[in-house]
Amino acid sequence: MWLKPEEVLLKNALKLWVTQKSSGYFILQRRRGHGDGGGRFTGRLVGALDAVLDSNARVAPFRILLQVPGSQVYSAIACGATAEEINQHWEWLEQNLLHTLSVFDNKEDIVNFVKGKVKALIAEETSSKLAEQEEDPEKFREALVKFESRFNFPEAEKLITYYSCCCWKGKVPRQGWLYLSINHLCFYSFFLGKELKLIIPWVEVQKLERTSNVFMTDTVRVTTPNKERDFSTFLDIAEAFRIMEQLADVTLRRLLDNEIFELDPGLQDPTQITKRYRNFHNRVDPGRFLPSRHNSRRARLYPDLTADAISSIHLCCAEMENILVGS
């Protein structure tokens, strides 16, 4: 699990922990007495001590530290009960953060960036678990209040879900929150005293793709007529990308049908706004946002084609038009 970054003195902990991996700014350690076959006396002593401790005071046998170069002070950012669990966190750091940190010149900026990202991951994991259990709708309500205050949309603009991630501005990642609503993709960041606010209407999105660059191995790229925006370091990039695709598809079909758009009844109910639509593809069928196919003008024009086929035809036409205009 991710931990709220807390400083530890590595010098005094060397006898209790064994470093297993070290990579740039991160160190993966195993606590002595766990997984070493009960070899040396120190390991047996630490293992025995952990065994008799109360469960609330017991220390997880694996942890990951954020290393401040040139300092004996480190910050614990993750722990795990098993090697498999801690390695999943380690791999996430390697794939999503390690290469990103090279763009920073200031060491303190690196530390602040990593700590901010870990805190955001903790907040997202917490809200995700609460939403899945449907025990506490307040987390989504808090996000909704921030969304409304930051972007000042009309009341009819419904928030679907939100994610912690980074938006790349040039070669610098900006840690913040991505908000996905019915009509817009929005991003807000306030990092190192600088505010960044983006509003991208779904109607302007020309292309959505998962790509990579020299700093990131997995990025969501949003292309509009004037700009390309890259978003990365999602806790679950596959889920975020799937929902973005569905919202963009809904907008495309609305444009193709050119008919009145009726909001899903589940989103019109004020009590539903307090629930986070983490499993949007299961809870809200994009087809429910659309008019009946039999009443659609394009369905009458193409009675033997599916909606996806019709969409593909019009996309091809649009691309051909762009080619002709460009030539």
C-alpha positions as CSV (number, residue, x, y, z in Angstrom):
1,M,0.0,0.0,0.0
2,W,1.1,3.6,-0.6
3,L,2.0,5.5,2.5
4,K,1.8,9.2,3.4
5,P,5.5,10.2,3.1
6,E,7.2,10.1,6.5
7,E,10.8,10.8,7.1
8,V,13.0,8.0,8.4
9,L,16.7,8.0,9.5
10,L,18.3,5.3,7.3
11,K,21.5,5.3,9.4
12,N,19.8,4.0,12.5
13,A,17.7,1.5,10.4
14,L,20.5,-0.3,8.6
15,K,20.6,-3.1,11.2
16,L,16.8,-3.7,10.8
17,W,16.5,-3.5,7.1
18,V,18.2,-5.0,4.0
19,T,18.3,-3.1,0.7
20,Q,17.2,-5.4,-2.1
21,K,16.8,-2.9,-5.0
22,S,18.1,0.7,-5.6
23,S,17.1,2.8,-8.6
24,G,17.8,6.5,-8.7
25,Y,15.6,8.1,-6.1
26,F,14.0,4.9,-4.8
27,I,15.1,2.0,-2.5
28,L,13.3,-1.2,-1.9
29,Q,14.1,-2.8,1.5
30,R,13.2,-6.1,3.3
31,R,13.0,-6.2,7.1
32,R,15.5,-8.6,8.6
33,G,14.0,-11.8,9.9
34,H,11.6,-12.0,7.0
35,G,12.4,-14.3,4.0
36,D,16.1,-14.8,4.9
37,G,15.7,-18.3,6.3
38,G,16.3,-17.1,9.9
39,G,20.1,-17.0,9.3
40,R,21.9,-14.5,11.4
41,F,21.3,-13.7,15.0
42,T,20.1,-10.1,14.2
43,G,17.6,-11.4,11.7
44,R,16.2,-14.0,14.2
45,L,16.0,-11.3,16.9
46,V,14.1,-8.9,14.6
47,G,11.8,-11.6,13.4
48,A,11.0,-12.7,16.9
49,L,10.3,-9.1,18.0
50,D,7.9,-8.6,15.1
51,A,6.1,-11.8,15.9
52,V,5.3,-10.8,19.4
53,L,4.2,-7.2,18.6
54,D,0.6,-6.3,18.7
55,S,-0.9,-6.3,15.2
56,N,-1.3,-2.5,15.3
57,A,2.4,-2.0,16.1
58,R,3.7,-4.6,13.7
59,V,5.9,-3.4,10.9
60,A,5.3,-4.5,7.3
61,P,8.3,-6.7,6.1
62,F,8.8,-4.7,2.9
63,R,9.0,-1.0,2.1
64,I,10.0,1.5,-0.5
65,L,11.9,4.7,0.4
66,L,12.3,8.0,-1.5
67,Q,15.9,9.0,-1.3
68,V,17.1,12.6,-1.1
69,P,20.5,12.6,-2.7
70,G,23.3,13.7,-0.3
71,S,21.1,13.3,2.8
72,Q,20.7,10.6,5.4
73,V,17.0,11.4,5.7
74,Y,14.7,9.3,3.6
75,S,10.9,9.1,3.2
76,A,8.8,5.9,3.3
77,I,6.3,6.0,0.5
78,A,5.1,2.4,0.3
79,C,5.0,-0.9,2.2
80,G,3.9,-4.4,1.6
81,A,3.1,-7.6,3.4
82,T,4.6,-9.7,0.6
83,A,7.3,-9.5,-2.0
84,E,4.7,-9.6,-4.8
85,E,2.8,-6.6,-3.4
86,I,5.8,-4.4,-2.9
87,N,7.2,-5.3,-6.4
88,Q,3.9,-4.2,-7.9
89,H,4.5,-0.7,-6.4
90,W,8.2,-0.8,-7.4
91,E,7.3,-1.6,-11.0
92,W,4.7,1.2,-11.0
93,L,7.4,3.7,-9.9
94,E,9.8,2.5,-12.5
95,Q,7.3,2.7,-15.3
96,N,5.5,5.9,-14.3
97,L,7.9,8.1,-12.3
98,L,11.5,7.2,-12.6
99,H,12.1,8.6,-16.1
100,T,9.9,11.6,-15.4
101,L,12.2,12.8,-12.6
102,S,15.0,13.5,-15.0
103,V,13.3,16.6,-16.3
104,F,13.6,18.4,-12.9
105,D,16.8,20.4,-12.2
106,N,16.1,21.0,-8.5
107,K,16.3,18.1,-6.1
108,E,13.7,19.6,-3.8
109,D,11.3,19.8,-6.7
110,I,11.8,16.1,-7.3
111,V,11.0,15.3,-3.7
112,N,8.0,17.6,-3.6
113,F,6.7,16.1,-6.9
114,V,7.0,12.5,-5.7
115,K,5.5,13.2,-2.3
116,G,2.6,15.0,-4.0
117,K,2.0,12.2,-6.4
118,V,2.0,9.6,-3.7
119,K,-0.5,11.6,-1.6
120,A,-2.7,11.9,-4.6
121,L,-2.5,8.1,-5.2
122,I,-3.5,7.5,-1.6
123,A,-6.5,9.8,-2.0
124,E,-7.6,8.1,-5.2
125,E,-7.3,4.6,-3.7
126,T,-9.3,5.7,-0.6
127,S,-12.1,7.2,-2.6
128,S,-12.1,4.2,-5.0
129,K,-12.6,1.7,-2.1
130,L,-15.3,3.8,-0.5
131,A,-17.1,4.2,-3.8
132,E,-17.0,0.5,-4.5
133,Q,-18.4,-0.3,-1.1
134,E,-20.9,2.6,-1.4
135,E,-20.4,3.4,2.3
136,D,-19.4,7.0,2.0
137,P,-20.5,9.3,-0.9
138,E,-18.7,12.3,0.6
139,K,-15.5,11.7,-1.3
140,F,-17.3,12.1,-4.6
141,R,-19.2,15.1,-3.3
142,E,-15.9,16.7,-2.3
143,A,-14.5,16.2,-5.8
144,L,-17.8,17.6,-7.3
145,V,-17.5,20.7,-5.2
146,K,-13.9,21.3,-6.3
147,F,-14.9,20.6,-9.9
148,E,-17.7,23.2,-9.8
149,S,-15.6,25.8,-8.0
150,R,-12.6,25.4,-10.3
151,F,-14.4,25.4,-13.7
152,N,-17.6,27.2,-13.0
153,F,-19.8,25.2,-15.5
154,P,-23.6,25.4,-15.6
155,E,-25.4,23.1,-13.2
156,A,-26.3,20.8,-16.0
157,E,-22.7,19.8,-16.5
158,K,-22.4,16.5,-14.7
159,L,-19.1,15.1,-13.4
160,I,-18.7,11.4,-14.2
161,T,-15.4,10.6,-12.5
162,Y,-12.0,12.0,-11.7
163,Y,-8.4,10.8,-11.5
164,S,-5.0,11.8,-10.1
165,C,-2.5,12.1,-12.9
166,C,0.1,14.4,-14.5
167,C,-0.3,16.7,-17.5
168,W,2.8,17.4,-19.4
169,K,3.5,21.0,-20.2
170,G,6.5,21.0,-22.5
171,K,9.0,18.7,-20.8
172,V,7.7,19.3,-17.3
173,P,4.9,17.1,-15.7
174,R,2.3,19.0,-13.7
175,Q,0.7,16.8,-10.9
176,G,-3.0,17.4,-10.5
177,W,-6.5,16.1,-11.0
178,L,-8.3,15.1,-14.3
179,Y,-12.1,15.6,-14.2
180,L,-14.2,13.8,-16.8
181,S,-17.7,15.2,-17.3
182,I,-20.5,14.8,-19.8
183,N,-19.2,17.5,-22.2
184,H,-15.6,18.2,-21.1
185,L,-12.2,16.9,-20.2
186,C,-10.8,19.1,-17.5
187,F,-7.5,19.2,-15.6
188,Y,-6.5,21.3,-12.6
189,S,-3.0,21.6,-11.0
190,F,-1.5,23.8,-8.4
191,F,2.1,22.7,-8.0
192,L,5.1,24.6,-6.7
193,G,3.0,27.8,-6.6
194,K,1.9,27.6,-10.3
195,E,-1.7,27.0,-11.3
196,L,-2.7,25.1,-14.5
197,K,-6.3,24.8,-15.6
198,L,-7.3,23.1,-18.8
199,I,-10.8,22.7,-20.4
200,I,-11.1,20.5,-23.5
201,P,-14.7,20.0,-24.9
202,W,-15.2,16.5,-26.0
203,V,-16.5,17.9,-29.3
204,E,-13.0,19.2,-30.1
205,V,-11.2,15.9,-29.4
206,Q,-10.0,14.6,-32.8
207,K,-8.0,11.6,-31.5
208,L,-7.5,9.6,-28.3
209,E,-4.5,7.2,-28.0
210,R,-2.2,5.5,-25.6
211,T,1.3,6.3,-26.5
212,S,4.8,6.7,-25.0
213,N,7.6,9.3,-25.0
214,V,11.2,9.5,-23.9
215,F,10.1,10.1,-20.3
216,M,7.0,8.0,-20.0
217,T,6.2,4.4,-21.1
218,D,2.4,4.8,-21.0
219,T,0.6,8.1,-21.7
220,V,-2.9,9.1,-22.8
221,R,-2.6,11.7,-25.7
222,V,-5.6,13.9,-26.4
223,T,-5.4,15.6,-29.8
224,T,-7.5,18.7,-30.6
225,P,-7.2,21.0,-33.7
226,N,-4.7,23.3,-31.9
227,K,-2.9,21.1,-29.4
228,E,-1.7,17.7,-28.2
229,R,-2.0,17.1,-24.4
230,D,-0.3,14.2,-22.7
231,F,-1.5,12.7,-19.4
232,S,0.4,10.1,-17.4
233,T,1.0,8.4,-14.0
234,F,-2.6,7.2,-13.6
235,L,-3.2,4.6,-10.9
236,D,-5.2,2.7,-13.5
237,I,-4.6,4.1,-17.0
238,A,-6.6,1.4,-18.7
239,E,-9.8,2.3,-16.8
240,A,-9.2,6.1,-17.3
241,F,-8.6,5.6,-21.1
242,R,-11.7,3.4,-21.5
243,I,-14.0,6.0,-19.9
244,M,-12.4,8.8,-21.9
245,E,-13.1,6.8,-25.1
246,Q,-16.7,6.2,-24.1
247,L,-17.4,9.9,-23.4
248,A,-15.7,10.9,-26.7
249,D,-17.8,8.3,-28.5
250,V,-21.0,9.5,-26.9
251,T,-20.2,13.1,-28.2
252,L,-19.4,11.8,-31.7
253,R,-22.7,9.9,-32.0
254,R,-24.6,13.0,-30.7
255,L,-23.0,15.0,-33.5
256,L,-23.7,12.4,-36.1
257,D,-27.3,12.0,-35.2
258,N,-27.8,15.8,-34.8
259,E,-30.8,15.2,-32.5
260,I,-31.8,16.2,-29.0
261,F,-29.5,14.8,-26.4
262,E,-31.3,13.4,-23.4
263,L,-29.2,13.0,-20.2
264,D,-29.2,9.6,-18.6
265,P,-31.9,9.5,-15.9
266,G,-29.4,8.2,-13.4
267,L,-27.4,11.3,-13.7
268,Q,-30.4,13.6,-13.3
269,D,-31.1,12.3,-9.9
270,P,-29.3,14.6,-7.4
271,T,-28.7,11.6,-5.0
272,Q,-26.7,9.9,-7.7
273,I,-24.3,12.8,-8.1
274,T,-22.7,11.8,-4.7
275,K,-21.6,8.4,-6.2
276,R,-18.4,8.0,-8.1
277,Y,-18.9,6.2,-11.4
278,R,-15.7,4.1,-11.2
279,N,-17.2,1.4,-13.4
280,F,-18.8,3.7,-15.9
281,H,-18.9,1.2,-18.7
282,N,-21.0,-1.1,-16.5
283,R,-23.2,1.4,-14.7
284,V,-23.9,3.8,-17.6
285,D,-24.4,2.4,-21.1
286,P,-23.3,5.1,-23.6
287,G,-26.2,3.9,-25.8
288,R,-28.6,5.3,-23.2
289,F,-27.3,8.8,-23.9
290,L,-28.5,8.4,-27.5
291,P,-31.9,8.6,-29.3
292,S,-33.4,5.3,-30.4
293,R,-31.7,3.9,-33.4
294,H,-35.0,3.3,-35.2
295,N,-35.9,7.0,-34.8
296,S,-32.5,8.2,-36.0
297,R,-32.3,9.9,-39.3
298,R,-29.0,8.2,-40.1
299,A,-30.4,4.8,-39.1
300,R,-33.1,5.4,-41.8
301,L,-30.4,6.3,-44.3
302,Y,-28.3,3.2,-43.4
303,P,-30.8,0.6,-42.2
304,D,-28.4,-2.3,-42.5
305,L,-25.4,-0.7,-40.8
306,T,-24.6,-0.7,-37.1
307,A,-24.0,2.6,-35.3
308,D,-20.3,1.8,-35.1
309,A,-20.1,1.3,-38.9
310,I,-22.0,4.6,-39.5
311,S,-19.5,6.3,-37.2
312,S,-16.6,4.8,-39.1
313,I,-18.0,6.0,-42.4
314,H,-18.3,9.5,-41.2
315,L,-14.9,9.5,-39.7
316,C,-13.4,8.4,-43.0
317,C,-15.3,11.1,-44.8
318,A,-14.0,13.7,-42.3
319,E,-10.4,12.5,-42.7
320,M,-10.7,12.6,-46.5
321,E,-12.1,16.1,-46.3
322,N,-9.1,17.2,-44.2
323,I,-6.7,15.7,-46.7
324,L,-8.4,17.5,-49.6
325,V,-8.4,20.8,-47.7
326,G,-4.7,20.3,-46.8
327,S,-3.7,19.6,-50.4
